[in-house]
Amino acid sequence: MKKGTYLEEVRNQYENYPYPARDPQDDKGVLLSSKSSSLDCINYFCFDGERDFSKPFRVLIAGGGTGDCTIYLAEQLRETPAEIVYLDMSKASMDVAKSRAKVRKLNNIKWVHDSLLNLPNSDLGKFDYITCTGVLHHLTDPKVGLDALKSVLHPEGSIFLMLYAKHGRTSIYQMQDLLKRIHANEPDIQKRIDRTRVLLSSLPEGNWFNFNSGAYSIELQSDIGVYDLLLHSQDRAYTVSELYDYVEGSDLVLNKLFNSDHPLGDMLFQPETFIRDQAMLDDIKKQSFREQAAICELMFGQLMKQCCFISFKEKTPPSFNDLALVPSISVYSSHETVYEELKSAFLGDSPKIGVNPYVSFNRSKFAAEIFKAIDGKASSQEIIDKVHSLFGSEIDIKIVENHYKSIIEILLKVSMLYLRNPKTNPYQTVPQMLSRMYEIYGEKVCRKAHRAYLSKLQRLLQTR
């Protein structure tokens, strides 16, 4: 790895405290997935739902850390001609990621130990898709980092970025400022972590971080998490407006603000989610989407990550009005517990269908049959025709179509469904990918690993 292209203190942090903390043996029973790294999401927002992942596809994970995104993408692209390139300046982090890949017997990953700032002079070639989460905001000059990613992006490709959000992390930055003052004369990292734990246990009840500490409970259980959250040597954050300026400053286009964490999904950036006064709402809706989103961020107040899809040119996802497209429940929502909750909501008898704790809509008599017909194979038109036939010709098919579109629109907004071209292959579900481990280690071993992971997670959540 070339020297002098990164902040040495940041590199040392991740060598001593690889982040996030991961046990490779957990991978026998758990697949850590994310919405933004699911192929259906990538295809929908970046490739018009037309990308055929059975053909060559080059992916760069810039700042791969201990491997969450790398493992998930490599698992989805297993047995395809895709090449996944992992890049990180921390060898300790890369060793953890490599061990996880070995456990899962993944051989479609190329491992590169280097700084992403060296990409312009690398021989790695161009990438169809680049994902960079939690990295650029730790650079001394984030623009240089984004320009480096841009240098290896295919002209038709896209980048997913995750940067810290300023307003939702207010309490974190107050704590960081406090700890810099307290640890001003303490160079030893471990001592700073230990002293931080002492301080956290004595925060007054009214302290803002103490009030919001439940949101950081898992991070605070490990030294790695404490250091990354509260003691990081280089950490900056962005508002929605600053995110747009940052992307456009590198002559790129921000195509999609993507709320990856909160159940509100796209609704978080829609003023009508928060504002009920019609005159005020009408006035706000006259402004650009960028300004509306900035208003919503301030209204919501808790957004902790700025996530977006960007590219060289403007891209818009396929419309649910195109009835030739195939809808499918999102890969992320195919987790057994998530899918069963969604299924129960649609097939139940409550007057409202709650797709998650924050989003619900009135039940129509067509809703259950529409949900049952979404199998990842049938097109929207085929689903509408099928549901219409079940209720008889006396019902106008346009009524069925309108109800169908309203359901699809909501599920799209909360990332529970995506659309694709019928010529492309269906996506693998999380249960299908998990079952691959059964073939390697046996179902009994994998289920035991799964229970152990859940038990460990539960202990972490209860400790705080």
C-alpha positions, 0 to 999 in steps of 0.5 A, a space after each residue: 500500500 502506498 504511503 502518505 495518501 491517508 490520515 495516518 491516525 485513521 489508518 491506525 485506528 482501524 488496524 487496532 480496532 477493525 470496524 464493525 466488530 464481527 465474528 467470522 463464525 457467525 456467518 455460518 448462520 447469519 447473512 447480514 444484509 442491507 437495503 442499498 446492497 441488495 441487487 434488486 435495489 441496485 438494479 431499480 435505482 441504477 440500471 432501470 431494472 434491466 441489468 442482467 446479473 448473470 452477465 459480467 458485472 464489476 463491483 467495487 467496495 471502497 472501504 470494505 471494513 470487516 466485510 458486511 457489504 462485500 460478503 452480502 454482494 458476493 453471496 448474491 453474485 455467487 456462481 455468476 461472472 461478477 467480480 467483487 473488488 474489496 478495497 481497504 487501507 486496514 489490513 486487520 479489517 481485511 483479514 476479518 473480511 477474508 475470514 468471513 469469505 472463507 467461512 462462506 466459501 466465496 471465491 468471487 472477491 479480489 482483495 486489495 490492501 490500499 487507500 481509495 485515494 490511490 484509485 486514479 493511479 491503480 490498474 483496477 479498471 472501471 466499475 459498473 457499481 461502486 459502494 462507499 459507506 462510512 468512508 469519505 467523511 473520515 478523509 481530510 479532503 472528502 472531495 478528493 475521495 469522491 473524485 477518486 471514486 469517479 475516476 474508476 466509475 464506468 460512464 453508465 455506472 452508479 455509486 452508492 454513498 453513505 455519509 454522516 448526517 449533521 442534525 441527527 448526530 448533534 448529540 454525538 458531536 457534543 460528546 466528541 467535543 467533550 471527550 477531546 477536552 477531557 482526553 487532551 493529554 492522553 495519547 493512549 487509545 485504550 485508556 481514552 476508551 476506558 475513560 470514556 466508559 467511566 464518563 458515559 456512566 456518570 452523565 446526568 439524566 438531562 444530557 442529550 447523548 444520554 437521552 438518545 443513547 438507546 440508538 447507539 446501544 450496540 456500538 457502545 458495547 464494544 471498544 471498537 464501537 465506542 472509538 468509532 462513534 465518539 473518539 474518531 480522529 476525523 469525522 464530519 457530517 452533511 445536511 441534505 443541502 451540503 450533500 447535494 453541493 458535495 456531489 455536484 462539486 465533483 460534476 456528478 448527479 445526485 439521482 436518489 436520496 435513499 433513507 436506508 434506516 428509518 421505516 418511513 423510507 422515501 416518505 421521510 423526504 416528503 413534506 406531507 408526511 409531517 405538515 398537515 396545514 394545506 396552505 403551508 404544504 402547497 407553498 412548500 411543494 412549489 419548491 425544488 425537491 432538494 429544498 423540500 428534502 432539506 425542510 423534511 430533514 429539519 422537521 424529522 430531526 433524527 436523520 443520522 445518515 445521508 445516503 444517495 445514488 449518484 452517477 455521471 448523468 441523470 437517472 430515474 427509476 422505472 415507473 409503477 405505471 409501466 405494467 409490463 414490469 415485474 414486481 417482487 418483494 424486496 430481497 431485504 424484506 424476504 427475511 423470514 420474520 419481515 416477510 411473515 409480518 408483511 404477509 400477515 398484514 395483507 392477509 389479515 382482517 384489520 381495516 388498515 394494512 400496516 406495512 411497518 410501525 410507521 406506514 399503513 393504508 386502508 384495506 381494499 377488498 383486492 389487497 390480499 389477492 394482489 399481495 398473493 399474486 406478487 410472486 416475482 415472476 408475473 408482470 403488473 398487468 398479469 397480476 391485475 388481470 388475475 385479480 380482476 378475474 377473481 372478482 368477476 367481470 362486473 367490476 371495472 378492471 381500472 378499479 383493480 388497476 388503481 388499487 394495485 398501483 396505490 399498493 405498489 407505490 407505497 411498497 416502493 416508497 418503503 423499500 419493500 418492493 422493486 420492479 424489474 424488466 421481465 427479461 432479467 432473472 428473478 433475485 435470490 431471497 435471503 432464505 435461499 442464500 442462507 440455505 447455501 450454508 446448510 449444504 456446506 456445514 449442515 442445517 443443524 450447525 447453521 441453526 445453532 450458529 444463528 441462535 448463538 448470534 441472536 443470543 449474543 445480539 440480545 445480550 448486547 441490547 440488554 446491557 445498556 
